[in-house]
Amino acid sequence: MLLRIDHITEYRYRRAVGLTPHRLRLHPRGVPGLRILRSELRIHPGEHSLHWSLDAEGNVLGVATFPAESNCLRIESSLLLDQRITNPFDFLLEGRALRLPLFYDDRERQFLVPFLQSSDPGSTREVSLLAEPFLRGVSAKDSTLDFLTAFTRAIPALFRYSLRHEPGVQTAEETITRREGTCRDFAHLFIESVRSAGLAARYVSGYLCSSPGSAGENHTHGWCEVYLPGAGWRGFDPTNGILAGAHHVAVATSLTAGDIPPVEGSYCGEDGLLDAHEVTISARELLPGEEEAA
């Protein structure tokens, strides 16, 4: 399966301004079964330097610096990917991970401690009430995977999706009260809920590619990963009620939701000089006839 992702970010200013170093999270994370066939990055102004590294969480991070002022910044990323693994259930859990409460060994727990702790303690009561029926209610199942899949499916049934371009993430309590949120709000709610059940979880930012003939998302997407012994980090998409699969392309992970935007930076000067900020994204599976043209 071939996936093509085009991501353009453009800033236009009322006059030439100095640009701070910009952090770029646009390169897919290396995962089994996903091969990068082509990766192109074009940046205007052309006078710039670009350095790549891995950040503390293992994400591929580019830092672009600009020595001269400019009235425009345009960053174009184009990716062609070969996705070989199409079954999201293609894993085997160890026996200690089959049922709740799940057991992490000492080595795993040393690394996973931050991913087990709540980052939203003010919402603990509301999160516990939401997760309780899936853990100990009438329909409760002590199967780890049954709990995760049932809870993932429940979120789009219980909450309304709303698009919000402003940065920031609602608390889990706010999402539960309002009964609506963005993908990052639902990811945060999911992370807090599964952590309350003793499971290590983290946030994922990336793209959700459309299937041929279907409408895709024209923005980045956020979902979650849960660490399961025997399977490793496995993706769950609570916005769509599914496991992360062949059309999910992970770019970066973080301890909490909303911390890893694809482009992060600013300009030097007084407020109000930003005239326009436009983001255009196309993320889709290619049809067989399109493969050569790509």
C-alpha positions in Angstrom: 0.0 0.0 0.0 1.4 3.4 -1.0 0.6 6.5 1.0 1.3 10.1 -0.1 1.3 13.0 2.4 1.8 16.6 1.3 1.9 19.2 4.1 2.4 22.9 3.4 2.7 25.5 6.1 2.9 29.2 5.2 3.2 32.4 7.2 3.0 35.8 5.6 4.0 39.0 7.4 3.1 42.7 6.9 6.8 43.4 6.6 10.1 41.6 6.7 10.7 40.1 10.1 13.4 38.1 11.9 12.5 34.4 12.3 13.3 32.4 15.4 14.6 28.9 15.0 11.7 26.7 13.9 11.3 23.1 15.1 9.9 20.7 12.4 8.2 17.4 13.3 7.3 16.2 9.8 9.4 13.1 9.3 7.6 9.8 10.1 8.7 7.8 13.0 10.4 4.5 12.1 8.0 1.6 12.7 8.0 -2.0 11.4 6.4 -2.4 8.0 6.6 1.3 7.0 9.2 2.3 4.5 10.0 5.8 3.3 10.3 5.8 -0.5 10.7 9.5 -0.8 11.0 12.4 1.6 11.3 16.0 0.3 11.4 19.2 2.3 11.4 22.6 0.7 11.8 25.8 2.8 11.5 29.5 1.8 13.4 31.7 2.4 16.1 29.6 0.7 18.8 31.2 2.9 18.6 28.9 5.9 20.3 26.1 7.7 18.6 22.8 8.7 19.9 20.4 11.3 18.3 17.0 12.2 18.4 15.2 15.5 16.5 12.9 17.8 14.8 14.6 20.8 14.5 13.1 24.3 11.5 11.0 23.3 13.1 9.6 20.1 11.3 11.8 17.6 13.0 13.0 14.5 13.4 16.7 14.9 14.5 19.3 12.4 15.6 22.7 13.4 15.6 25.4 10.7 17.4 28.7 11.4 17.2 31.9 9.3 20.0 34.4 9.2 18.1 37.1 7.3 14.7 38.8 7.6 11.8 37.7 5.4 8.2 38.7 4.8 7.2 35.0 4.2 8.0 31.6 5.6 6.8 28.5 3.6 7.6 24.9 4.6 6.6 22.2 2.2 6.9 18.5 3.1 6.2 15.7 0.7 6.3 12.0 1.6 5.8 8.8 -0.3 5.5 5.8 2.0 5.2 2.0 1.5 3.0 0.5 4.2 3.4 -3.2 4.5 1.5 -4.1 7.8 -2.2 -3.6 7.3 -3.6 -5.6 10.3 -3.7 -3.6 13.5 -4.2 -6.8 15.5 -1.0 -8.3 14.2 0.6 -8.9 17.7 0.7 -11.4 20.6 0.4 -10.4 24.2 2.5 -12.0 26.9 0.4 -13.9 29.5 0.9 -11.2 32.1 -0.7 -8.7 29.8 -3.8 -10.6 28.9 -5.9 -9.6 31.8 -6.2 -6.6 34.1 -4.5 -5.6 36.3 -1.6 -5.8 33.9 1.9 -6.5 35.3 5.0 -4.6 34.2 8.3 -6.0 35.2 10.9 -3.9 37.0 12.9 -3.0 33.8 9.7 -1.9 32.0 8.4 0.1 35.0 11.7 2.1 35.3 11.1 3.5 31.9 7.3 3.6 32.0 6.8 5.5 35.3 6.0 8.9 33.6 3.5 7.2 31.3 1.7 5.7 34.2 1.2 8.9 36.2 -1.8 11.3 35.7 -1.0 14.7 34.2 -4.5 15.9 35.0 -5.1 15.1 38.7 -8.0 17.6 38.9 -10.1 15.3 36.6 -9.4 12.1 38.6 -12.9 11.6 39.9 -14.6 12.3 36.5 -12.2 10.0 34.7 -12.7 7.2 37.2 -16.5 7.5 36.8 -16.2 7.3 33.1 -13.9 4.3 33.0 -15.7 2.4 35.8 -18.4 0.7 33.7 -15.7 -0.6 31.3 -13.7 -2.0 34.2 -16.2 -3.3 36.8 -19.7 -2.7 35.5 -22.3 -5.1 34.2 -20.5 -5.5 30.9 -17.1 -5.5 32.5 -14.4 -7.8 31.1 -11.0 -8.3 32.7 -9.4 -8.9 29.3 -7.0 -6.1 28.7 -7.6 -5.9 24.9 -11.4 -6.1 25.4 -11.2 -3.1 27.8 -9.1 -1.0 25.5 -11.1 -1.7 22.3 -14.5 -1.2 24.1 -13.4 2.1 25.6 -11.9 3.2 22.3 -15.2 2.5 20.5 -17.2 4.2 23.3 -15.7 7.7 23.0 -17.1 8.6 19.5 -20.4 7.2 20.7 -20.5 9.3 23.8 -18.9 12.5 22.6 -19.2 14.8 19.7 -16.1 15.7 17.6 -15.4 19.4 17.1 -12.6 21.1 15.2 -10.6 23.7 17.2 -7.5 25.2 15.7 -6.4 27.1 18.8 -3.5 25.5 20.7 -4.1 23.8 24.0 -6.0 20.8 25.3 -9.1 20.6 27.4 -8.9 18.9 30.8 -10.5 15.5 30.9 -13.2 17.0 33.1 -14.0 19.7 30.6 -14.3 17.1 27.8 -16.6 14.9 29.9 -18.7 17.9 30.9 -19.0 19.4 27.5 -19.4 16.1 25.8 -17.3 17.3 22.8 -13.7 17.9 21.9 -11.0 17.6 19.3 -8.8 14.6 18.6 -6.2 15.8 21.0 -8.9 16.3 23.7 -10.1 12.7 23.2 -6.6 11.4 23.2 -5.9 13.2 26.5 -9.1 11.7 28.0 -8.2 8.3 26.8 -4.7 8.5 28.2 -5.9 9.6 31.6 -8.5 6.9 31.6 -6.2 4.0 30.8 -3.5 5.3 33.1 -6.1 5.1 35.9 -6.4 1.4 35.0 -2.7 0.9 35.4 -1.7 1.0 31.8 1.2 3.1 30.4 0.0 5.5 27.7 1.4 8.3 25.6 0.2 10.8 22.9 0.9 10.4 19.2 0.8 13.1 16.5 0.7 12.3 12.8 -1.6 11.8 9.9 -4.6 9.7 9.1 -4.6 9.0 5.4 -7.8 8.5 3.5 -8.7 5.4 1.5 -9.3 5.8 -2.2 -12.6 7.4 -2.9 -13.2 8.7 0.6 -12.7 12.2 2.0 -9.6 12.5 4.1 -8.7 14.9 6.9 -7.0 18.2 5.9 -5.2 18.5 9.2 -2.9 16.6 11.4 -4.4 13.9 13.6 -3.7 12.8 17.2 -4.2 9.5 18.9 -2.7 7.3 21.7 -0.4 4.4 22.2 -0.5 2.0 25.1 2.4 -0.2 26.1 1.5 -3.9 26.2 4.1 -6.5 27.1 4.6 -8.8 24.1 3.2 -6.2 21.7 5.1 -3.1 22.6 3.5 0.4 22.0 0.2 -0.1 20.2 -2.0 2.6 18.8 -5.6 3.4 19.7 -7.6 6.1 18.0 -10.4 7.2 20.3 -11.7 9.9 17.9 -12.6 7.3 15.3 -13.2 4.4 17.7 -10.6 2.1 16.1 -7.1 0.7 16.6 -4.4 2.7 14.8 -3.9 0.9 11.5 -2.4 1.0 8.1 -3.6 4.5 7.3 -2.2 6.0 10.6 1.2 7.5 10.1 2.9 8.4 13.4 5.3 11.4 13.3 6.0 12.1 17.0 5.1 10.9 20.5 4.9 12.8 23.8 4.1 12.3 27.4 1.0 14.6 27.2 -1.3 15.7 24.4 -0.7 18.9 22.4 3.0 19.2 23.1 4.3 18.3 19.6 3.0 20.5 16.8 4.4 19.8 13.3 5.9 23.3 13.0 6.9 25.3 16.0 8.4 28.8 16.0 7.8 32.5 15.9 9.0 35.8 14.6 10.9 38.8 16.2 8.9 42.0 16.4 5.8 43.5 17.8 2.4 41.8 17.8 0.2 42.0 14.8 2.8 41.5 12.1 1.5 38.1 11.1 -0.8 38.8 8.1 -1.8 35.2 7.3 -1.2 31.6 8.5 -2.3 28.8 6.1 -1.9 25.1 6.4 -2.7 22.7 3.5 -2.6 18.9 4.0 -3.3 16.0 1.7 -2.9 12.5 3.2 -4.2 9.6 1.1 -3.7 6.1 -0.1 -2.8 6.0 -3.8 -4.7 4.1 -6.4 -2.8 1.5 -8.4 -2.8 3.7 -11.4 -1.3 6.6 -9.5 1.8 4.7 -8.2 4.1 5.5 -11.2 3.0 9.1 -11.3 3.8 9.6 -7.6 
